């Protein structure tokens, strides 16, 4: 009943553009657009056509933002419990669930229209599939169904390089799928350290995160094992001839750093080891994809 009363008080005048912007998870979307951009540039030997570069990334960003808003909407009751999320616009009563839904539908339709009419249908439908995978299947079902939620649901979040590649080429290329595989392998060791750091928050909810259901030790072991898998997967662009020695050296150095933090998380009791590992994982992915781009043009 308390939750309902919050939204009876919601007033559109209280919501500013920053509240809607926050629901779009801009930092996450920016990382997605970085990997989409790299996918675009790797799809061509020279420059990406400017119209595809602009409209493709705008459309992908809008649909990805819509998925983030739906995530806020579905999780708004959980967000009122967790310290990390209690100040989000919906739990604070600044934006009502109905307003959030209309906003998500509006930017999703706009993004899809841009991709369908100004890019190409394949990119549009792949982007919609990514939206459904994240907003509906992962957030609405998988997240609460299994401790392996982030592993299974990670595929939708790994799609942006393929979306960017398909925007330029109109095809599903094996090299683009390899980029998807890299992010898919990166997602568990990226997210599980955060889940460890926020274990007490997740313990208050009905979300079966691995540290809550199976403990920190097993989660740390899984993080280390997936880090090793990820490091092996990142070598594949070099082995397939997609990338050269500059990328290989970068992937090896960055992977060694990730492995160091995962080992530190596994075998030490430093209080901030989980948060440090999580933060490095973000830097890791950014630098890895920049290395792919630099290597492509050398």
GIZIVEN-V249391 format. One record per residue. PHI is phi in radians with two decimals (999 if undefined). BURIAL is + if it has 9 or more other C-alpha atoms within 8 Angstrom, else -. Layout:
phi: (PHI | PHI)
burial: (BURIAL | BURIAL)
//
This chain:
phi: (999 | -1.08 | -1.14 | -1.14 | -1.12 | -1.02 | -1.42 | -1.20 | -1.51 | -1.07 | -2.34 | -1.02 | -1.18 | -1.37 | -1.58 | -1.78 | -1.10 | -1.12 | -1.18 | -1.23 | -1.09 | -1.08 | -1.13 | -1.37 | 0.87 | -1.01 | -1.16 | -1.15 | -1.12 | -1.09 | -1.13 | -1.09 | -1.21 | -1.03 | -1.24 | -1.15 | -1.04 | -1.10 | -1.03 | -1.09 | -1.21 | -1.26 | -1.37 | -2.28 | -1.31 | -2.04 | -1.58 | -1.23 | -0.92 | -1.06 | -1.14 | -1.19 | -1.03 | -1.37 | -1.21 | -1.09 | -1.26 | -1.14 | -1.09 | -1.09 | -1.11 | -1.13 | -1.21 | -1.11 | -1.13 | -1.08 | -1.09 | -1.14 | -1.15 | -1.09 | -1.05 | -1.04 | -1.16 | -1.15 | -1.64 | -1.11 | -1.26 | -1.13 | -1.08 | -1.27 | -1.65 | -1.53 | -1.07 | -1.15 | -2.10 | -1.13 | -1.61 | -1.15 | -1.01 | -1.24 | -1.02 | -1.40 | 1.38 | -1.35 | -2.23 | -1.43 | -0.99 | -1.12 | -1.12 | -1.10 | -1.11 | -1.12 | -1.11 | -1.08 | -1.09 | -1.11 | -1.31 | -1.18 | -1.10 | -1.09 | -1.09 | -1.13 | -1.08 | -1.06 | -1.20 | -1.18 | -1.73 | -2.01 | -2.10 | -2.84 | -1.09 | -1.05 | -1.06 | -1.10 | -1.26 | -1.14 | -1.15 | -1.12 | -1.09 | -1.12 | -1.06 | -1.10 | -1.06 | -1.42 | -1.29 | -1.75 | -1.25 | -1.27 | -1.15 | -1.40 | -2.28 | -1.05 | -0.99 | -1.82 | -1.72 | -2.72 | -1.14 | -1.56 | -0.95 | -1.25 | -1.24 | -1.21 | -1.37 | -1.16 | -1.09 | -1.13 | -1.30 | -1.58 | -1.33 | -0.89 | -1.06 | -1.18 | -1.09 | -1.12 | -1.09 | -1.21 | -1.08 | -1.47 | -1.69 | 1.24 | -2.33 | -1.81 | -1.61 | -0.99 | -1.15 | -1.16 | -1.14 | -1.15 | -1.13 | -1.08 | -1.08 | -1.07 | -1.20 | -1.05 | -1.26 | -1.31 | -1.03 | -1.07 | -1.24 | -1.36 | -1.52 | -1.05 | -1.05 | -1.13 | -1.10 | -1.14 | -1.08 | -1.84 | -0.99 | -1.10 | -1.16 | -1.15 | -1.13 | -1.40 | -1.88 | -1.69 | -1.56 | -1.44 | -1.22 | -0.95 | -1.09 | -1.35 | -1.44 | -2.19 | 1.61 | -1.15 | -1.06 | -1.17 | -1.13 | -1.12 | -1.12 | -1.06 | -1.05 | -1.12 | -1.12 | -1.22 | -1.12 | -1.10 | -1.04 | -1.06 | -1.06 | -1.17 | -1.11 | -1.23 | -1.39 | -1.02 | -0.99 | -1.29 | -1.15 | -1.52 | 1.49 | -1.22 | -2.29 | -1.95 | -1.14 | -1.09 | -1.13 | -1.02 | -1.09 | -1.14 | -1.09 | -1.16 | -1.16 | -1.15 | -1.14 | -1.09 | -1.12 | -1.11 | -1.11 | -1.05 | -1.19 | -1.18 | -1.18 | -1.09 | -1.09 | -1.25 | -1.97 | -2.14 | -1.98 | -1.08 | -1.08 | -1.85 | -1.08 | -1.14 | -1.16 | -1.12 | -1.10 | -1.06 | -1.16 | -1.12 | -1.05 | -1.19 | -1.05 | -0.99 | -1.16 | -1.04 | -1.20 | -1.11 | -1.29 | -1.12 | -1.09 | -1.04 | -1.21 | -1.06 | -1.07 | -1.08 | -1.75 | -1.44)
burial: (- | - | - | - | - | + | + | - | - | + | + | - | - | - | + | - | - | - | + | + | + | + | + | + | + | + | - | - | + | + | + | + | + | + | + | + | + | + | + | + | + | + | + | + | - | - | - | + | - | - | - | + | + | - | + | + | + | + | + | + | + | + | + | + | + | + | + | + | + | + | + | + | + | + | + | + | + | - | + | + | + | + | + | - | + | + | - | + | + | + | + | + | + | + | + | + | + | - | - | + | + | - | + | + | + | - | + | + | + | + | + | + | + | + | + | + | - | + | + | + | + | + | + | + | - | + | + | + | + | + | + | + | + | + | + | + | + | + | + | + | + | + | + | + | + | + | + | - | + | + | + | - | + | + | + | + | + | + | + | + | + | + | + | + | + | + | + | + | - | + | - | + | + | - | - | + | + | + | + | + | + | + | + | + | + | + | + | + | + | + | + | + | + | + | + | + | + | - | + | - | + | + | + | - | + | - | + | + | + | + | + | + | - | - | + | + | - | + | + | + | + | + | + | + | - | + | + | + | + | + | + | - | + | + | + | + | + | + | - | - | - | - | + | + | - | - | + | + | - | + | + | + | - | + | + | - | - | + | + | - | + | + | + | + | + | + | - | - | - | - | - | - | + | + | + | + | + | + | - | + | + | + | - | + | + | + | + | + | + | + | + | + | + | + | + | + | - | -)
//
